[in-house]
Amino acid sequence: MAGSFTIDQAGLVGLFMEALLYGIYVITFWYCMKELLYRHGDRMILKSPWEVSWYLLAAVVLMAVILTEDLILLFRQNLVAFIWNSSYPSPAIAFFEQNWINVVRNANYVTLTGIGDSILIYRLFRLYNSNLVLIMPLVLMWTTGEACGIVIVIRGIARNNLTLSTLKALEYTSFSLTVVINVISTSLIIVKLWMTRARVSAISFGSDRLFLVMRIILDSGLIYTLSTIVVISTLSNISIANCVSDATIQIIGICFNLIIIRISVAMHTPVNSDEIPLSVPSSTRSANRHSKAVNSESGTPLTTFRVVAETHSDLGPEKSTTLNSSETWGRGVPPQEMV
């Protein structure tokens, strides 16, 4: 019908969109691997094994394999539909039927969202001092969303096509839970960083990295969440939904890489000498009174204390610093209440 957007047309448009975004992804993948494997500096020096975040490295490499394979499969699907189409009366059938390409591509999407959401929940778990009560609702939502995706994949493998209403219900549930997990997790991470920043600002002057880290997490979270919301809003039109999901699968990898790259750069950006170097993300910071002296010029008690990041950084070793303050504990805030 003239003016309609058919599923075979959506296959071509989706291939173009995914290939375009894959080019962006490859660039972010290169810089992400550089941040994970090499130390910062003028020379390319590999990190020692204990400096590498192996679980992040494994996630990045696995995502790269899946995203590359997904683009290859979509390209082959277009070849089957438009060139090797002797067994299909219409190109649209190659995109619509539950053949092995569609099954594998569905599994790719389920796996990628599972990796991205699980890493986000894990970081929240570490940030809140391994608080199981806090993350259990998110884990249950993650499990439910993944179960919906797995059911779709298994039915595709068994060639037991689901009814349209059942398929849409599973898709709506899976995508909606992904949005909820991302909104809650991102919000809780930002709240924790904001609270930490507020406490640290009492003893730190000048710009700080925590505000930049909050912006990075918020930006990437918004991009991924909004793209998923667009997928949900287009599920009623399968042609448009296919195009959007083809683009979204690459956006997942791009956002994941950008968080690693931008936080690593922020951590190693030169700052004022009176700022606390921060290990990101950090769960808590403790300030302990180190020594006390008297300033010979003003006679004001000079307090020296040490600020230590208690949690590890995914991108490098922890950092700590010693600060001097001309505030007396009587006029200021006791160190145990400051941070």
PLY file of the C-alpha trace (Angstrom):
ply
format ascii 1.0
element vertex 339
property float x
property float y
property float z
element edge 338
property int vertex1
property int vertex2
end_header
0.00 0.00 0.00
1.35 3.41 -0.96
2.72 5.42 1.92
2.95 2.43 4.30
6.21 1.47 6.00
6.56 -2.26 5.43
8.70 -4.68 7.41
11.08 -5.32 4.50
11.64 -1.57 4.15
12.23 -1.48 7.90
14.92 -4.14 7.44
16.89 -1.91 5.07
16.46 1.19 7.23
17.38 -0.79 10.34
20.55 -2.08 8.68
21.58 1.46 7.80
20.90 2.76 11.32
22.66 -0.11 13.05
25.70 0.10 10.75
25.96 3.84 11.37
25.79 3.43 15.14
28.17 0.46 15.00
30.81 2.77 13.53
30.38 5.05 16.55
30.48 2.01 18.82
33.81 0.80 17.38
35.39 4.17 18.20
34.11 4.08 21.79
35.22 0.44 22.10
38.80 1.34 21.17
39.00 4.15 23.70
37.28 2.01 26.32
39.85 -0.78 25.92
42.60 1.81 26.13
41.23 3.11 29.44
40.83 -0.40 30.85
44.20 -1.83 29.78
46.64 1.11 29.66
47.85 3.58 32.24
47.34 7.28 31.68
50.36 9.15 30.38
52.29 10.01 27.25
53.50 6.45 26.80
51.30 3.42 26.17
52.10 1.29 29.22
49.96 -1.72 30.07
48.43 -1.92 33.53
49.53 -4.71 35.82
47.02 -7.58 36.18
45.81 -6.40 39.59
45.10 -2.92 38.23
42.75 -4.20 35.51
39.03 -4.40 36.24
38.52 -7.88 34.83
34.74 -8.02 35.16
34.38 -4.74 33.26
36.85 -5.91 30.63
34.93 -9.19 30.20
31.63 -7.29 29.86
33.06 -4.87 27.26
34.58 -7.66 25.15
31.42 -9.79 25.33
29.31 -6.80 24.26
31.66 -6.16 21.33
31.34 -9.76 20.13
27.54 -9.71 20.39
27.12 -6.33 18.68
29.43 -7.30 15.80
27.64 -10.61 15.34
24.24 -8.89 15.44
25.17 -6.51 12.63
26.50 -9.41 10.52
23.25 -11.33 11.05
21.13 -8.32 10.08
23.20 -7.90 6.92
22.73 -11.58 6.07
19.00 -11.28 6.76
18.78 -8.49 4.19
20.70 -10.60 1.68
18.29 -13.49 2.24
15.26 -11.22 1.91
16.25 -9.26 -1.19
18.84 -11.36 -3.09
18.74 -14.99 -1.93
14.94 -14.95 -1.76
14.10 -17.92 -3.97
12.47 -19.75 -1.06
10.42 -16.75 0.03
7.41 -15.45 -1.93
7.93 -12.04 -0.29
10.97 -10.34 1.30
8.88 -9.50 4.37
8.68 -13.18 5.34
12.46 -13.33 5.89
12.11 -10.66 8.56
8.87 -11.82 10.12
9.17 -15.58 10.49
10.89 -17.25 13.43
14.01 -18.40 11.57
17.35 -18.93 13.28
18.56 -15.39 12.53
15.63 -13.80 14.34
16.05 -16.20 17.26
19.76 -15.38 17.66
19.12 -11.64 17.35
16.44 -11.84 20.05
18.95 -13.68 22.25
21.51 -10.92 21.56
19.13 -8.24 22.82
18.23 -10.23 25.94
21.91 -10.87 26.70
22.98 -7.24 26.22
20.25 -5.79 28.41
21.03 -8.45 31.00
24.72 -7.53 31.06
24.10 -3.78 31.19
21.45 -3.93 33.90
23.37 -6.45 36.03
26.52 -4.28 35.98
24.43 -1.28 37.00
22.85 -3.20 39.89
26.27 -4.50 40.97
27.72 -0.97 41.08
24.74 0.14 43.16
25.34 -2.83 45.47
28.98 -1.84 46.00
28.18 1.86 46.32
25.72 1.21 49.16
28.11 -1.02 51.13
26.71 -4.35 49.89
23.15 -3.55 51.01
21.14 -6.62 49.96
17.82 -5.18 51.11
18.24 -2.23 48.76
19.01 -4.21 45.62
16.73 -7.23 46.09
13.71 -5.54 44.40
15.97 -4.61 41.48
17.31 -8.16 41.26
13.75 -9.52 41.18
12.81 -7.08 38.40
15.98 -7.98 36.48
15.20 -11.70 36.83
11.60 -11.19 35.65
12.67 -9.13 32.64
15.29 -11.66 31.62
12.80 -14.52 32.08
10.38 -12.80 29.67
13.15 -12.46 27.08
14.26 -16.07 27.54
10.70 -17.31 27.01
10.57 -15.45 23.68
13.91 -16.96 22.62
12.99 -20.52 23.67
9.66 -20.38 21.86
11.53 -19.20 18.77
13.98 -22.10 19.00
11.10 -24.56 19.34
9.35 -22.81 16.43
6.31 -22.54 18.68
5.13 -19.10 17.66
3.51 -17.10 20.42
0.21 -15.38 19.88
0.57 -11.69 19.11
-1.03 -10.65 22.41
1.29 -12.91 24.44
4.36 -11.73 22.54
3.48 -8.07 23.09
2.81 -8.68 26.80
6.24 -10.29 27.23
7.94 -7.50 25.28
6.17 -4.73 27.20
7.08 -6.38 30.50
10.74 -6.87 29.59
11.28 -3.35 28.21
9.31 -1.68 31.02
11.32 -3.44 33.71
14.53 -2.37 31.99
13.38 1.27 32.14
12.38 0.96 35.81
15.71 -0.66 36.75
17.69 2.05 34.97
15.68 4.93 36.45
15.85 3.60 40.02
19.50 2.53 39.89
20.71 5.73 38.22
18.73 7.87 40.68
20.08 6.03 43.72
23.66 6.26 42.45
23.32 10.00 41.85
21.73 10.52 45.28
24.61 8.68 46.94
27.23 10.66 45.02
25.41 13.91 45.79
25.37 13.12 49.52
29.05 12.20 49.43
29.84 15.39 47.52
27.94 17.47 50.09
29.93 15.96 52.96
33.27 16.20 51.17
32.64 19.84 50.18
32.90 20.78 53.86
36.62 20.04 53.75
37.34 20.41 50.03
37.55 23.65 48.09
37.39 24.31 44.36
35.87 22.09 41.69
35.39 18.41 42.40
35.08 15.34 40.23
31.94 13.97 41.84
29.70 16.54 40.15
31.19 15.59 36.77
30.70 11.90 37.50
27.05 12.53 38.39
26.55 14.28 35.04
28.23 11.40 33.19
26.02 8.77 34.82
22.89 10.88 34.31
23.66 11.58 30.63
24.31 7.95 29.72
21.36 6.73 31.79
19.02 9.16 30.06
20.18 8.18 26.57
19.63 4.47 27.21
16.35 4.96 29.10
14.87 7.28 26.48
15.81 4.92 23.63
14.10 2.04 25.46
11.00 4.19 26.03
10.92 4.90 22.28
11.03 1.13 21.62
8.08 0.62 24.00
6.09 3.39 22.33
6.57 1.81 18.88
5.74 -1.81 19.76
2.28 -1.39 18.26
3.92 -0.95 14.83
6.28 -3.87 14.22
8.09 -2.19 11.31
9.02 0.93 13.26
9.78 -1.12 16.37
12.29 -3.22 14.39
14.12 -0.10 13.20
14.27 1.41 16.67
15.40 -1.84 18.31
18.14 -2.24 15.68
19.47 1.17 16.71
18.94 0.64 20.45
21.05 -2.50 20.59
24.09 -0.45 19.51
23.15 2.42 21.85
23.42 0.00 24.79
27.08 -0.68 23.97
27.86 2.97 23.24
26.42 4.19 26.56
28.24 1.47 28.49
31.58 2.40 26.91
31.05 6.13 27.36
30.54 5.77 31.10
33.87 3.95 31.45
35.75 6.37 29.18
34.41 9.62 30.64
34.77 8.57 34.28
38.34 7.41 33.67
39.21 10.71 31.99
37.56 12.66 34.82
39.55 10.72 37.42
42.86 11.56 35.75
42.14 15.19 34.84
44.46 17.60 36.71
42.64 19.48 39.46
43.44 22.15 42.03
45.93 21.10 44.65
43.41 21.66 47.43
40.85 19.27 45.98
40.43 15.74 47.19
41.28 13.17 44.53
38.26 10.90 44.37
38.03 7.23 43.57
34.82 6.78 41.61
32.37 5.41 42.41
32.90 5.65 46.17
30.53 4.45 48.81
31.72 6.38 51.82
34.58 8.59 52.91
36.01 8.86 56.40
38.03 11.72 57.85
40.35 10.94 60.75
42.26 13.50 62.74
45.92 12.89 62.00
47.88 15.48 63.98
47.57 18.93 65.51
50.05 21.81 65.42
50.11 25.56 66.00
50.66 28.05 63.19
53.66 30.16 64.22
52.36 33.29 62.50
48.75 33.43 63.66
48.74 31.09 66.61
45.71 29.34 65.11
45.59 25.61 65.75
46.43 23.89 62.47
44.65 20.59 62.03
45.84 17.91 59.64
43.56 15.02 58.79
43.48 12.29 56.19
40.64 11.57 53.76
40.61 8.03 52.46
38.36 6.46 49.80
37.17 3.24 51.39
36.01 1.51 48.25
37.89 0.45 45.17
37.74 2.06 41.77
36.91 -0.02 38.72
39.46 1.87 36.64
42.51 2.08 38.87
43.92 1.98 42.37
42.45 3.95 45.25
43.68 7.41 46.06
43.96 9.35 49.28
45.26 12.70 50.32
46.14 14.77 53.36
44.55 18.16 53.84
45.38 21.05 56.14
42.67 23.18 57.68
42.96 26.36 59.68
39.56 25.65 61.25
39.60 24.50 64.87
37.35 21.61 65.74
35.50 23.96 68.11
34.57 26.39 65.31
34.17 23.80 62.56
32.59 20.38 62.27
34.15 17.33 63.93
35.81 15.11 61.34
33.56 12.15 62.01
30.52 14.31 61.18
32.03 16.09 58.20
32.46 13.07 55.99
0 1
1 2
2 3
3 4
4 5
5 6
6 7
7 8
8 9
9 10
10 11
11 12
12 13
13 14
14 15
15 16
16 17
17 18
18 19
19 20
20 21
21 22
22 23
23 24
24 25
25 26
26 27
27 28
28 29
29 30
30 31
31 32
32 33
33 34
34 35
35 36
36 37
37 38
38 39
39 40
40 41
41 42
42 43
43 44
44 45
45 46
46 47
47 48
48 49
49 50
50 51
51 52
52 53
53 54
54 55
55 56
56 57
57 58
58 59
59 60
60 61
61 62
62 63
63 64
64 65
65 66
66 67
67 68
68 69
69 70
70 71
71 72
72 73
73 74
74 75
75 76
76 77
77 78
78 79
79 80
80 81
81 82
82 83
83 84
84 85
85 86
86 87
87 88
88 89
89 90
90 91
91 92
92 93
93 94
94 95
95 96
96 97
97 98
98 99
99 100
100 101
101 102
102 103
103 104
104 105
105 106
106 107
107 108
108 109
109 110
110 111
111 112
112 113
113 114
114 115
115 116
116 117
117 118
118 119
119 120
120 121
121 122
122 123
123 124
124 125
125 126
126 127
127 128
128 129
129 130
130 131
131 132
132 133
133 134
134 135
135 136
136 137
137 138
138 139
139 140
140 141
141 142
142 143
143 144
144 145
145 146
146 147
147 148
148 149
149 150
150 151
151 152
152 153
153 154
154 155
155 156
156 157
157 158
158 159
159 160
160 161
161 162
162 163
163 164
164 165
165 166
166 167
167 168
168 169
169 170
170 171
171 172
172 173
173 174
174 175
175 176
176 177
177 178
178 179
179 180
180 181
181 182
182 183
183 184
184 185
185 186
186 187
187 188
188 189
189 190
190 191
191 192
192 193
193 194
194 195
195 196
196 197
197 198
198 199
199 200
200 201
201 202
202 203
203 204
204 205
205 206
206 207
207 208
208 209
209 210
210 211
211 212
212 213
213 214
214 215
215 216
216 217
217 218
218 219
219 220
220 221
221 222
222 223
223 224
224 225
225 226
226 227
227 228
228 229
229 230
230 231
231 232
232 233
233 234
234 235
235 236
236 237
237 238
238 239
239 240
240 241
241 242
242 243
243 244
244 245
245 246
246 247
247 248
248 249
249 250
250 251
251 252
252 253
253 254
254 255
255 256
256 257
257 258
258 259
259 260
260 261
261 262
262 263
263 264
264 265
265 266
266 267
267 268
268 269
269 270
270 271
271 272
272 273
273 274
274 275
275 276
276 277
277 278
278 279
279 280
280 281
281 282
282 283
283 284
284 285
285 286
286 287
287 288
288 289
289 290
290 291
291 292
292 293
293 294
294 295
295 296
296 297
297 298
298 299
299 300
300 301
301 302
302 303
303 304
304 305
305 306
306 307
307 308
308 309
309 310
310 311
311 312
312 313
313 314
314 315
315 316
316 317
317 318
318 319
319 320
320 321
321 322
322 323
323 324
324 325
325 326
326 327
327 328
328 329
329 330
330 331
331 332
332 333
333 334
334 335
335 336
336 337
337 338
